Amino acid sequence: MIASQLQLLPSVKQWPLLIRAAVAQFFHHTCKAVLEGLLATKSGGTGILGDVSNYFGVVETNGRGILHLHFLVGFEGI
């Protein structure tokens, strides 16, 4: 690397924050893909399990700080 590229790299003190932010963004996109892709929540179409009427989710971390999601899905006619 040349000197100008080395100046653009984050310092060691910033790495943990950057890694956590990247993990959170990946988690967000994964949850969004599941809700929109498999359950068709945004398109208003029929998901793989049927027509979704509503859903609710809570994001938590476990003891190691890993994000996970608990969510309930309500289906039409049930």
Protein Blocks (a to p, Z undefined) as FASTA:
>chain_A
ZZklmmmpccfklmmmmmmmmmmmmmmmmmmmmmmmmnommnopacfkbccfbdcddddd
dfkopacdddddddehZZ
